Amino acid sequence: MSAKQEFIDSIKSGKVLARKCKNCGELHLATIYFCQKCGHKEFENTEIDGHGAVATYTIITVPPAGFEKYTPYAWVILSLDDSDLRISGFMANIAIPSDLLVGTKAKIVGYDDRGIILEKQ
Ligand SMILES: [Zn+2]
């Protein structure tokens, strides 16, 4: 199984697959070869709970091709509760800033052609 597919399978179960440095414990999202903190080269997979808080977002009213049927929506940066990691994903039915306040609790609920799907908790 590819790293990308492993990541998607993890997302579909509401979790984020991360690479944890065996030396210092630093977590990384992408496939990497050296720890960004200590330069160590050995990692283990770890799954992080997909709950977090909205760090920032962009409301999309003029969507890219193929996404017209989904508008309005927001592209959200979610700061995960259990780590310093941030992931970005799709949140439906966000039209104006009062629909989604920064700091709102949200969680990963799936993955499809839109990418990571988020919903308010
Ligand atoms: Zn490290």
Backbone and ligand atoms as CSV (ligand in chain L), in Angstrom:
chain,resi,resn,atom,element,x,y,z
A,1,MET,N,N,0.846,-1.185,0.000
A,1,MET,CA,C,0.000,0.000,0.000
A,1,MET,C,C,0.885,1.239,0.000
A,2,SER,N,N,0.485,2.237,-0.797
A,2,SER,CA,C,1.284,3.457,-0.853
A,2,SER,C,C,1.076,4.303,0.393
A,3,ALA,N,N,2.005,5.194,0.654
A,3,ALA,CA,C,1.898,6.091,1.808
A,3,ALA,C,C,0.664,6.965,1.673
A,4,LYS,N,N,0.387,7.375,0.451
A,4,LYS,CA,C,-0.790,8.224,0.201
A,4,LYS,C,C,-2.065,7.450,0.558
A,5,GLN,N,N,-2.145,6.197,0.121
A,5,GLN,CA,C,-3.333,5.392,0.404
A,5,GLN,C,C,-3.460,5.115,1.901
A,6,GLU,N,N,-2.357,4.875,2.548
A,6,GLU,CA,C,-2.380,4.671,4.007
A,6,GLU,C,C,-2.928,5.907,4.709
A,7,PHE,N,N,-2.488,7.063,4.245
A,7,PHE,CA,C,-2.946,8.326,4.824
A,7,PHE,C,C,-4.457,8.477,4.632
A,8,ILE,N,N,-4.935,8.175,3.422
A,8,ILE,CA,C,-6.364,8.309,3.119
A,8,ILE,C,C,-7.185,7.323,3.955
A,9,ASP,N,N,-6.715,6.095,4.073
A,9,ASP,CA,C,-7.444,5.105,4.885
A,9,ASP,C,C,-7.561,5.568,6.329
A,10,SER,N,N,-6.509,6.173,6.823
A,10,SER,CA,C,-6.509,6.678,8.186
A,10,SER,C,C,-7.514,7.822,8.325
A,11,ILE,N,N,-7.503,8.730,7.353
A,11,ILE,CA,C,-8.450,9.856,7.355
A,11,ILE,C,C,-9.888,9.339,7.356
A,12,LYS,N,N,-10.138,8.309,6.565
A,12,LYS,CA,C,-11.505,7.767,6.481
A,12,LYS,C,C,-11.978,7.200,7.810
A,13,SER,N,N,-11.058,6.830,8.663
A,13,SER,CA,C,-11.451,6.355,9.990
A,13,SER,C,C,-11.379,7.489,11.018
A,14,GLY,N,N,-11.252,8.735,10.513
A,14,GLY,CA,C,-11.306,9.897,11.401
A,14,GLY,C,C,-9.999,10.218,12.079
A,15,LYS,N,N,-8.908,9.662,11.562
A,15,LYS,CA,C,-7.610,9.887,12.181
A,15,LYS,C,C,-6.605,10.403,11.155
A,16,VAL,N,N,-5.498,10.914,11.667
A,16,VAL,CA,C,-4.438,11.434,10.807
A,16,VAL,C,C,-3.193,10.582,11.019
A,17,LEU,N,N,-2.727,9.988,9.937
A,17,LEU,CA,C,-1.511,9.188,10.016
A,17,LEU,C,C,-0.303,10.116,9.989
A,18,ALA,N,N,0.529,9.996,10.998
A,18,ALA,CA,C,1.717,10.845,11.055
A,18,ALA,C,C,2.949,9.974,11.226
A,19,ARG,N,N,4.096,10.580,10.958
A,19,ARG,CA,C,5.378,9.889,11.097
A,19,ARG,C,C,6.067,10.470,12.325
A,20,LYS,N,N,6.300,9.606,13.285
A,20,LYS,CA,C,6.865,10.044,14.554
A,20,LYS,C,C,8.349,9.694,14.605
A,21,CYS,N,N,9.169,10.680,14.873
A,21,CYS,CA,C,10.618,10.468,14.967
A,21,CYS,C,C,10.920,9.530,16.133
A,22,LYS,N,N,11.721,8.492,15.868
A,22,LYS,CA,C,12.051,7.526,16.918
A,22,LYS,C,C,13.038,8.098,17.924
A,23,ASN,N,N,13.667,9.192,17.580
A,23,ASN,CA,C,14.638,9.806,18.491
A,23,ASN,C,C,14.001,10.853,19.400
A,24,CYS,N,N,13.307,11.828,18.799
A,24,CYS,CA,C,12.815,12.951,19.599
A,24,CYS,C,C,11.302,13.004,19.714
A,25,GLY,N,N,10.595,12.174,18.932
A,25,GLY,CA,C,9.143,12.140,19.034
A,25,GLY,C,C,8.422,13.182,18.206
A,26,GLU,N,N,9.181,14.000,17.461
A,26,GLU,CA,C,8.561,15.016,16.618
A,26,GLU,C,C,7.650,14.340,15.583
A,27,LEU,N,N,6.466,14.928,15.381
A,27,LEU,CA,C,5.505,14.381,14.419
A,27,LEU,C,C,5.581,15.134,13.103
A,28,HIS,N,N,5.452,14.383,12.016
A,28,HIS,CA,C,5.476,14.980,10.678
A,28,HIS,C,C,4.316,14.406,9.886
A,29,LEU,N,N,3.733,15.223,9.033
A,29,LEU,CA,C,2.592,14.747,8.241
A,29,LEU,C,C,3.003,14.013,6.979
A,30,ALA,N,N,3.909,14.564,6.257
A,30,ALA,CA,C,4.250,14.005,4.953
A,30,ALA,C,C,5.327,12.937,5.092
A,31,THR,N,N,5.515,12.202,4.019
A,31,THR,CA,C,6.624,11.257,3.983
A,31,THR,C,C,7.919,12.056,3.929
A,32,ILE,N,N,8.778,11.821,4.892
A,32,ILE,CA,C,10.008,12.598,4.982
A,32,ILE,C,C,11.168,11.640,5.227
A,33,TYR,N,N,12.350,12.137,5.076
A,33,TYR,CA,C,13.525,11.290,5.191
A,33,TYR,C,C,14.392,11.664,6.379
A,34,PHE,N,N,14.285,12.902,6.821
A,34,PHE,CA,C,15.020,13.355,7.996
A,34,PHE,C,C,14.051,14.089,8.912
A,35,CYS,N,N,14.176,13.853,10.213
A,35,CYS,CA,C,13.366,14.591,11.170
A,35,CYS,C,C,13.670,16.080,11.026
A,36,GLN,N,N,12.619,16.898,10.984
A,36,GLN,CA,C,12.818,18.340,10.824
A,36,GLN,C,C,13.358,18.976,12.097
A,37,LYS,N,N,13.296,18.245,13.197
A,37,LYS,CA,C,13.764,18.805,14.459
A,37,LYS,C,C,15.180,18.358,14.796
A,38,CYS,N,N,15.447,17.042,14.640
A,38,CYS,CA,C,16.744,16.536,15.105
A,38,CYS,C,C,17.564,15.869,14.012
A,39,GLY,N,N,16.990,15.680,12.820
A,39,GLY,CA,C,17.744,15.102,11.715
A,39,GLY,C,C,17.819,13.583,11.715
A,40,HIS,N,N,17.158,12.944,12.677
A,40,HIS,CA,C,17.134,11.484,12.761
A,40,HIS,C,C,16.428,10.902,11.537
A,41,LYS,N,N,16.780,9.657,11.189
A,41,LYS,CA,C,16.241,9.081,9.961
A,41,LYS,C,C,15.245,7.947,10.171
A,42,GLU,N,N,14.956,7.604,11.405
A,42,GLU,CA,C,14.017,6.501,11.640
A,42,GLU,C,C,12.714,7.031,12.218
A,43,PHE,N,N,11.632,6.492,11.670
A,43,PHE,CA,C,10.299,6.946,12.073
A,43,PHE,C,C,9.395,5.741,12.303
A,44,GLU,N,N,8.332,5.979,13.046
A,44,GLU,CA,C,7.277,4.988,13.141
A,44,GLU,C,C,5.956,5.687,12.851
A,45,ASN,N,N,5.006,4.916,12.295
A,45,ASN,CA,C,3.688,5.485,12.025
A,45,ASN,C,C,2.914,5.618,13.317
A,46,THR,N,N,2.170,6.696,13.421
A,46,THR,CA,C,1.293,6.859,14.560
A,46,THR,C,C,0.019,7.544,14.076
A,47,GLU,N,N,-1.108,7.178,14.656
A,47,GLU,CA,C,-2.371,7.788,14.262
A,47,GLU,C,C,-2.794,8.794,15.315
A,48,ILE,N,N,-3.130,9.994,14.845
A,48,ILE,CA,C,-3.537,11.079,15.734
A,48,ILE,C,C,-5.035,11.274,15.584
A,49,ASP,N,N,-5.688,11.513,16.686
A,49,ASP,CA,C,-7.123,11.743,16.660
A,49,ASP,C,C,-7.457,12.952,15.785
A,50,GLY,N,N,-8.495,12.821,14.968
A,50,GLY,CA,C,-8.828,13.855,13.990
A,50,GLY,C,C,-9.741,14.954,14.492
A,51,HIS,N,N,-9.710,15.230,15.785
A,51,HIS,CA,C,-10.471,16.341,16.344
A,51,HIS,C,C,-9.542,17.530,16.549
A,52,GLY,N,N,-10.086,18.732,16.327
A,52,GLY,CA,C,-9.265,19.907,16.528
A,52,GLY,C,C,-10.098,21.164,16.546
A,53,ALA,N,N,-9.409,22.277,16.373
A,53,ALA,CA,C,-10.070,23.582,16.374
A,53,ALA,C,C,-9.704,24.309,15.088
A,54,VAL,N,N,-10.650,25.072,14.577
A,54,VAL,CA,C,-10.424,25.819,13.342
A,54,VAL,C,C,-9.393,26.918,13.608
A,55,ALA,N,N,-8.282,26.866,12.885
A,55,ALA,CA,C,-7.220,27.868,13.051
A,55,ALA,C,C,-7.471,29.056,12.135
A,56,THR,N,N,-7.860,28.774,10.924
A,56,THR,CA,C,-8.207,29.805,9.949
A,56,THR,C,C,-8.921,29.114,8.802
A,57,TYR,N,N,-9.516,29.906,7.924
A,57,TYR,CA,C,-10.219,29.299,6.797
A,57,TYR,C,C,-10.470,30.339,5.714
A,58,THR,N,N,-10.796,29.843,4.554
A,58,THR,CA,C,-11.162,30.709,3.437
A,58,THR,C,C,-12.515,30.260,2.924
A,59,ILE,N,N,-13.464,31.172,2.824
A,59,ILE,CA,C,-14.766,30.834,2.254
A,59,ILE,C,C,-14.656,30.885,0.738
A,60,ILE,N,N,-15.093,29.806,0.108
A,60,ILE,CA,C,-14.990,29.709,-1.348
A,60,ILE,C,C,-16.357,29.979,-1.962
A,61,THR,N,N,-16.454,31.072,-2.664
A,61,THR,CA,C,-17.716,31.377,-3.351
A,61,THR,C,C,-17.550,31.270,-4.859
A,62,VAL,N,N,-16.322,31.344,-5.317
A,62,VAL,CA,C,-16.027,31.132,-6.732
A,62,VAL,C,C,-15.147,29.888,-6.800
A,63,PRO,N,N,-15.766,28.744,-6.996
A,63,PRO,CA,C,-15.049,27.475,-6.856
A,63,PRO,C,C,-14.214,27.125,-8.080
A,64,PRO,N,N,-13.240,26.255,-7.880
A,64,PRO,CA,C,-12.526,25.695,-9.041
A,64,PRO,C,C,-13.468,24.797,-9.844
A,65,ALA,N,N,-13.116,24.541,-11.099
A,65,ALA,CA,C,-13.953,23.726,-11.979
A,65,ALA,C,C,-14.266,22.387,-11.330
A,66,GLY,N,N,-15.528,22.003,-11.388
A,66,GLY,CA,C,-15.947,20.725,-10.824
A,66,GLY,C,C,-16.462,20.845,-9.411
A,67,PHE,N,N,-16.249,21.993,-8.789
A,67,PHE,CA,C,-16.660,22.170,-7.394
A,67,PHE,C,C,-17.894,23.072,-7.269
A,68,GLU,N,N,-18.474,23.478,-8.413
A,68,GLU,CA,C,-19.594,24.413,-8.388
A,68,GLU,C,C,-20.739,23.906,-7.504
A,69,LYS,N,N,-20.999,22.598,-7.565
A,69,LYS,CA,C,-22.146,22.037,-6.841
A,69,LYS,C,C,-21.950,22.078,-5.326
A,70,TYR,N,N,-20.734,22.325,-4.892
A,70,TYR,CA,C,-20.476,22.291,-3.444
A,70,TYR,C,C,-20.574,23.673,-2.785
A,71,THR,N,N,-20.601,24.740,-3.569
A,71,THR,CA,C,-20.553,26.070,-2.955
A,71,THR,C,C,-21.847,26.399,-2.226
A,72,PRO,N,N,-21.835,27.225,-1.195
A,72,PRO,CA,C,-20.596,27.764,-0.610
A,72,PRO,C,C,-19.962,26.752,0.345
A,73,TYR,N,N,-18.648,26.836,0.419
A,73,TYR,CA,C,-17.947,25.993,1.382
A,73,TYR,C,C,-16.700,26.731,1.857
A,74,ALA,N,N,-16.096,26.188,2.864
A,74,ALA,CA,C,-14.863,26.789,3.361
A,74,ALA,C,C,-13.727,25.784,3.261
A,75,TRP,N,N,-12.551,26.303,2.963
A,75,TRP,CA,C,-11.328,25.510,3.016
A,75,TRP,C,C,-10.683,25.858,4.355
A,76,VAL,N,N,-10.653,24.857,5.229
A,76,VAL,CA,C,-10.370,25.095,6.637
A,76,VAL,C,C,-8.994,24.540,7.024
A,77,ILE,N,N,-8.250,25.293,7.812
A,77,ILE,CA,C,-7.035,24.782,8.452
A,77,ILE,C,C,-7.429,24.376,9.875
A,78,LEU,N,N,-7.276,23.097,10.162
A,78,LEU,CA,C,-7.666,22.553,11.462
A,78,LEU,C,C,-6.409,22.259,12.279
A,79,SER,N,N,-6.356,22.827,13.458
A,79,SER,CA,C,-5.239,22.580,14.366
A,79,SER,C,C,-5.630,21.410,15.270
A,80,LEU,N,N,-4.931,20.303,15.146
A,80,LEU,CA,C,-5.331,19.084,15.854
A,80,LEU,C,C,-5.108,19.206,17.358
A,81,ASP,N,N,-6.056,18.662,18.109
A,81,ASP,CA,C,-5.996,18.778,19.566
A,81,ASP,C,C,-4.779,18.066,20.165
A,82,ASP,N,N,-4.426,16.912,19.590
A,82,ASP,CA,C,-3.439,16.050,20.235
A,82,ASP,C,C,-2.021,16.228,19.727
A,83,SER,N,N,-1.781,17.267,18.921
A,83,SER,CA,C,-0.429,17.492,18.412
A,83,SER,C,C,-0.333,18.928,17.936
A,84,ASP,N,N,0.839,19.292,17.455
A,84,ASP,CA,C,1.019,20.625,16.876
A,84,ASP,C,C,0.692,20.636,15.388
A,85,LEU,N,N,0.253,19.503,14.873
A,85,LEU,CA,C,0.028,19.403,13.439
A,85,LEU,C,C,-1.248,20.114,13.015
A,86,ARG,N,N,-1.214,20.584,11.776
A,86,ARG,CA,C,-2.391,21.182,11.166
A,86,ARG,C,C,-2.686,20.463,9.870
A,87,ILE,N,N,-3.961,20.248,9.607
A,87,ILE,CA,C,-4.363,19.673,8.332
A,87,ILE,C,C,-5.367,20.636,7.703
A,88,SER,N,N,-5.535,20.525,6.385
A,88,SER,CA,C,-6.506,21.382,5.720
A,88,SER,C,C,-7.580,20.522,5.090
A,89,GLY,N,N,-8.809,21.025,5.110
A,89,GLY,CA,C,-9.900,20.246,4.555
A,89,GLY,C,C,-11.110,21.083,4.202
A,90,PHE,N,N,-12.102,20.386,3.697
A,90,PHE,CA,C,-13.325,20.953,3.138
A,90,PHE,C,C,-14.423,20.970,4.192
A,91,MET,N,N,-15.100,22.104,4.346
A,91,MET,CA,C,-16.266,22.143,5.219
A,91,MET,C,C,-17.436,22.755,4.453
A,92,ALA,N,N,-18.528,22.007,4.381
A,92,ALA,CA,C,-19.676,22.409,3.569
A,92,ALA,C,C,-20.527,23.458,4.271
A,93,ASN,N,N,-21.289,24.201,3.456
A,93,ASN,CA,C,-22.328,25.119,3.957
A,93,ASN,C,C,-21.794,26.247,4.828
A,94,ILE,N,N,-20.619,26.728,4.486
A,94,ILE,CA,C,-20.096,27.923,5.150
A,94,ILE,C,C,-20.153,29.048,4.118
A,95,ALA,N,N,-21.019,30.029,4.367
A,95,ALA,CA,C,-21.227,31.090,3.376
A,95,ALA,C,C,-20.683,32.436,3.823
A,96,ILE,N,N,-20.772,32.693,5.118
A,96,ILE,CA,C,-20.329,33.977,5.648
A,96,ILE,C,C,-19.521,33.721,6.914
A,97,PRO,N,N,-18.659,34.677,7.291
A,97,PRO,CA,C,-17.767,34.426,8.433
A,97,PRO,C,C,-18.496,34.040,9.721
A,98,SER,N,N,-19.730,34.529,9.933
A,98,SER,CA,C,-20.420,34.162,11.174
A,98,SER,C,C,-20.859,32.695,11.175
A,99,ASP,N,N,-20.768,32.021,10.032
A,99,ASP,CA,C,-21.076,30.581,9.991
A,99,ASP,C,C,-19.978,29.744,10.638
A,100,LEU,N,N,-18.796,30.309,10.739
A,100,LEU,CA,C,-17.672,29.532,11.241
A,100,LEU,C,C,-16.690,30.467,11.945
A,101,LEU,N,N,-16.671,30.394,13.250
A,101,LEU,CA,C,-15.751,31.236,14.013
A,101,LEU,C,C,-14.427,30.513,14.189
A,102,VAL,N,N,-13.351,31.286,14.157
A,102,VAL,CA,C,-12.035,30.713,14.461
A,102,VAL,C,C,-12.083,30.140,15.875
A,103,GLY,N,N,-11.557,28.941,16.030
A,103,GLY,CA,C,-11.600,28.285,17.328
A,103,GLY,C,C,-12.725,27.271,17.448
A,104,THR,N,N,-13.647,27.268,16.467
A,104,THR,CA,C,-14.729,26.282,16.458
A,104,THR,C,C,-14.149,24.873,16.448
A,105,LYS,N,N,-14.713,23.993,17.270
A,105,LYS,CA,C,-14.264,22.602,17.290
A,105,LYS,C,C,-14.788,21.880,16.055
A,106,ALA,N,N,-13.910,21.138,15.414
A,106,ALA,CA,C,-14.293,20.399,14.218
A,106,ALA,C,C,-13.568,19.066,14.200
A,107,LYS,N,N,-14.009,18.187,13.312
A,107,LYS,CA,C,-13.399,16.859,13.246
A,107,LYS,C,C,-13.398,16.347,11.818
A,108,ILE,N,N,-12.539,15.386,11.580
A,108,ILE,CA,C,-12.454,14.735,10.278
A,108,ILE,C,C,-13.575,13.702,10.178
A,109,VAL,N,N,-14.335,13.768,9.084
A,109,VAL,CA,C,-15.425,12.800,8.912
A,109,VAL,C,C,-15.274,11.960,7.648
A,110,GLY,N,N,-14.299,12.255,6.809
A,110,GLY,CA,C,-14.165,11.433,5.614
A,110,GLY,C,C,-13.159,11.999,4.637
A,111,TYR,N,N,-13.093,11.332,3.492
A,111,TYR,CA,C,-12.175,11.753,2.428
A,111,TYR,C,C,-12.809,11.374,1.096
A,112,ASP,N,N,-12.845,12.324,0.161
A,112,ASP,CA,C,-13.292,11.999,-1.191
A,112,ASP,C,C,-12.601,12.934,-2.174
A,113,ASP,N,N,-13.218,13.173,-3.338
A,113,ASP,CA,C,-12.546,13.990,-4.349
A,113,ASP,C,C,-12.340,15.429,-3.905
A,114,ARG,N,N,-13.030,15.825,-2.845
A,114,ARG,CA,C,-12.827,17.170,-2.317
A,114,ARG,C,C,-11.598,17.246,-1.415
A,115,GLY,N,N,-11.100,16.097,-1.011
A,115,GLY,CA,C,-9.997,16.063,-0.050
A,115,GLY,C,C,-10.522,15.612,1.299
A,116,ILE,N,N,-9.898,16.109,2.347
A,116,ILE,CA,C,-10.322,15.777,3.705
A,116,ILE,C,C,-11.641,16.506,3.991
A,117,ILE,N,N,-12.632,15.790,4.492
A,117,ILE,CA,C,-13.932,16.392,4.791
A,117,ILE,C,C,-14.030,16.642,6.292
A,118,LEU,N,N,-14.348,17.885,6.638
A,118,LEU,CA,C,-14.461,18.284,8.038
A,118,LEU,C,C,-15.901,18.669,8.363
A,119,GLU,N,N,-16.275,18.449,9.599
A,119,GLU,CA,C,-17.571,18.928,10.090
A,119,GLU,C,C,-17.370,19.525,11.464
A,120,LYS,N,N,-18.274,20.450,11.814
A,120,LYS,CA,C,-18.242,20.962,13.182
A,120,LYS,C,C,-18.588,19.829,14.132
A,121,GLN,N,N,-17.978,19.862,15.320
A,121,GLN,CA,C,-18.271,18.825,16.316
A,121,GLN,C,C,-19.615,19.101,16.969
L,1,ZN,ZN,ZN,13.617,13.863,15.713
